Amino acid sequence: MDIYQLLRFLHFAGFIFLGGGLLAVFVSEWRAYRASQTAIFAEAALCTAIFYDALVTPGALMILVSGPLLIYQLGLGYFDAPWVVGMWGLFLFEFVEGNTVTRVQFRRTLRLSQALPQDAPLTEDKRSGARTLLGQLAHFLDLPLFSVIVYCGVLRPGEWWQVGAALGIAVFAAMLLMLAVPRLARVIG
């Protein structure tokens, strides 16, 4: 196996880990929003932390190593094409945001949820006390921005407006998710 094939495999595997982890986190967060007991809320917070640490972080590290090496191996300039800049720029933004705001948020939720009496009902004050507005926005931005990164890598848009439009749609989707998911999770099983 040559170096290109190895890097490509590592890159694809990283995206599978990252995407699967982000979906698993979304499902565990959905469970947290549906929870009416503190024990279930704490369990969902623990699952979120496990999925981030076991899938999202290793996937992101695989991409962080393979991506720049693939760009170099293919002879692409890091600033030559909008799709390349979109991919690595959004990935770096997500990597930094995920290891700062999102990590602080899910660790805070885990710590506070485990400190609650496990046999008590979960009140809205307790639930909202475990989450910050910035943390929620960062969490709900993960999947839409991941989709834009995949869009850039798969469809390779050649125009900046295409990357910008995809980014605008992603931010709109994140805002919509942030407003809708907490309400829908309580209504939809």
C-alpha positions as CSV (number, residue, x, y, z in Angstrom):
1,M,0.0,0.0,0.0
2,D,1.5,3.3,-1.0
3,I,1.4,6.4,1.2
4,Y,-1.5,8.0,-0.8
5,Q,-3.7,5.0,-0.2
6,L,-2.8,4.9,3.4
7,L,-3.5,8.6,3.9
8,R,-6.8,8.3,2.0
9,F,-7.9,5.3,4.2
10,L,-7.0,7.2,7.3
11,H,-8.9,10.3,6.1
12,F,-12.0,8.3,5.3
13,A,-11.8,6.3,8.5
14,G,-11.5,9.6,10.4
15,F,-14.6,11.0,8.8
16,I,-16.5,7.8,9.6
17,F,-15.5,8.0,13.3
18,L,-16.2,11.8,13.4
19,G,-19.5,11.6,11.7
20,G,-20.7,8.5,13.6
21,G,-19.6,10.1,16.8
22,L,-21.4,13.4,16.1
23,L,-24.6,11.4,15.3
24,A,-24.3,9.4,18.4
25,V,-23.8,12.6,20.5
26,F,-26.9,14.1,18.8
27,V,-28.9,11.0,19.8
28,S,-27.6,11.0,23.4
29,E,-28.4,14.7,23.6
30,W,-31.9,14.0,22.3
31,R,-32.2,11.5,25.1
32,A,-31.1,14.2,27.6
33,Y,-33.7,16.6,26.4
34,R,-36.4,13.9,26.7
35,A,-35.3,12.9,30.2
36,S,-37.7,13.6,33.1
37,Q,-35.5,11.9,35.8
38,T,-32.0,13.1,36.8
39,A,-30.6,9.5,36.5
40,I,-31.6,9.4,32.8
41,F,-30.2,12.9,32.3
42,A,-26.9,11.9,33.9
43,E,-26.7,8.7,31.8
44,A,-27.3,10.7,28.6
45,A,-24.6,13.2,29.7
46,L,-22.2,10.3,30.3
47,C,-23.0,8.8,26.8
48,T,-22.3,12.2,25.2
49,A,-18.9,12.3,27.0
50,I,-18.0,8.8,25.9
51,F,-19.0,9.3,22.3
52,Y,-16.9,12.5,22.1
53,D,-13.9,10.9,23.7
54,A,-14.1,7.5,22.0
55,L,-15.3,8.5,18.5
56,V,-15.3,12.2,17.8
57,T,-11.8,13.0,19.1
58,P,-9.9,10.1,17.5
59,G,-11.7,10.7,14.2
60,A,-10.7,14.4,14.4
61,L,-7.1,13.5,15.1
62,M,-7.0,11.1,12.2
63,I,-8.3,13.8,9.9
64,L,-5.9,16.4,11.4
65,V,-3.0,14.1,10.5
66,S,-4.1,12.8,7.1
67,G,-5.8,16.0,5.7
68,P,-2.8,18.3,5.3
69,L,-0.6,15.4,4.2
70,L,-3.2,14.5,1.5
71,I,-3.3,18.1,0.3
72,Y,0.5,18.0,0.0
73,Q,0.6,14.5,-1.6
74,L,-1.9,15.6,-4.2
75,G,0.0,18.8,-5.0
76,L,-2.9,21.0,-4.1
77,G,-2.3,24.5,-2.7
78,Y,-3.8,25.1,0.7
79,F,-5.4,28.3,-0.6
80,D,-5.9,27.5,-4.3
81,A,-9.4,26.1,-4.4
82,P,-12.5,27.1,-2.4
83,W,-13.3,23.5,-1.6
84,V,-9.9,22.9,-0.1
85,V,-10.0,26.0,2.0
86,G,-13.6,25.2,3.0
87,M,-12.6,21.8,4.1
88,W,-9.5,22.5,6.1
89,G,-10.8,25.9,7.3
90,L,-14.1,24.6,8.7
91,F,-12.3,21.5,10.1
92,L,-9.9,23.7,12.0
93,F,-12.7,25.9,13.3
94,E,-14.7,22.8,14.4
95,F,-11.6,21.2,15.9
96,V,-10.8,24.3,18.0
97,E,-14.5,24.9,18.9
98,G,-15.0,21.2,19.7
99,N,-12.0,21.1,22.0
100,T,-12.9,24.3,23.8
101,V,-16.5,25.3,23.9
102,T,-18.1,22.0,23.3
103,R,-15.8,20.0,25.6
104,V,-16.3,22.5,28.4
105,Q,-20.1,22.3,27.9
106,F,-20.4,18.5,27.9
107,R,-18.0,18.1,30.8
108,R,-20.0,20.7,32.7
109,T,-23.3,19.0,32.0
110,L,-21.8,15.6,33.0
111,R,-20.4,17.0,36.3
112,L,-23.6,18.9,37.2
113,S,-25.9,16.0,36.2
114,Q,-23.9,13.5,38.3
115,A,-24.1,15.8,41.3
116,L,-27.9,15.8,41.2
117,P,-29.9,13.4,43.4
118,Q,-30.4,10.4,41.0
119,D,-33.9,9.5,42.2
120,A,-35.3,13.0,41.9
121,P,-37.4,14.4,39.0
122,L,-35.5,16.6,36.6
123,T,-36.7,20.2,36.7
124,E,-36.2,22.8,33.9
125,D,-34.0,24.8,36.3
126,K,-31.7,21.9,36.8
127,R,-31.7,21.0,33.1
128,S,-31.0,24.6,31.9
129,G,-28.4,25.1,34.7
130,A,-26.3,22.3,33.1
131,R,-26.3,24.0,29.7
132,T,-25.1,27.4,28.4
133,L,-26.5,29.1,25.3
134,L,-23.0,29.2,23.7
135,G,-22.6,25.5,24.5
136,Q,-25.9,24.7,22.9
137,L,-25.1,26.6,19.8
138,A,-21.7,25.0,19.5
139,H,-23.3,21.6,19.9
140,F,-26.0,22.1,17.3
141,L,-23.4,23.6,14.9
142,D,-21.4,20.4,14.8
143,L,-23.5,18.3,12.4
144,P,-24.3,21.1,10.0
145,L,-20.7,22.2,9.7
146,F,-19.6,18.5,9.4
147,S,-22.0,18.3,6.4
148,V,-20.4,21.4,4.8
149,I,-17.0,19.8,5.2
150,V,-18.2,16.6,3.6
151,Y,-19.9,18.7,0.8
152,C,-16.6,20.5,0.1
153,G,-14.7,17.2,0.0
154,V,-17.2,15.3,-2.1
155,L,-18.6,17.8,-4.5
156,R,-15.6,20.1,-4.6
157,P,-17.3,23.4,-5.2
158,G,-15.2,25.7,-7.4
159,E,-16.7,29.0,-6.5
160,W,-16.5,30.8,-3.2
161,W,-20.2,31.7,-3.2
162,Q,-21.0,28.0,-3.2
163,V,-19.0,27.4,0.0
164,G,-20.5,30.5,1.5
165,A,-24.0,29.5,0.7
166,A,-23.4,26.0,2.2
167,L,-22.0,27.7,5.3
168,G,-25.0,30.0,5.5
169,I,-27.4,27.1,5.3
170,A,-25.4,25.3,8.0
171,V,-25.6,28.2,10.4
172,F,-29.4,28.5,9.7
173,A,-29.8,24.8,10.3
174,A,-27.9,25.0,13.6
175,M,-30.1,27.9,14.8
176,L,-33.2,25.9,13.8
177,L,-31.9,22.8,15.6
178,M,-31.1,24.8,18.7
179,L,-34.7,26.2,18.8
180,A,-36.5,23.0,17.7
181,V,-34.7,20.0,19.3
182,P,-35.4,20.9,22.9
183,R,-39.1,21.2,22.2
184,L,-39.4,18.4,19.7
185,A,-37.5,15.9,21.9
186,R,-40.2,16.2,24.6
187,V,-43.0,15.7,22.1
188,I,-41.6,13.1,19.8
189,G,-40.7,9.7,21.2
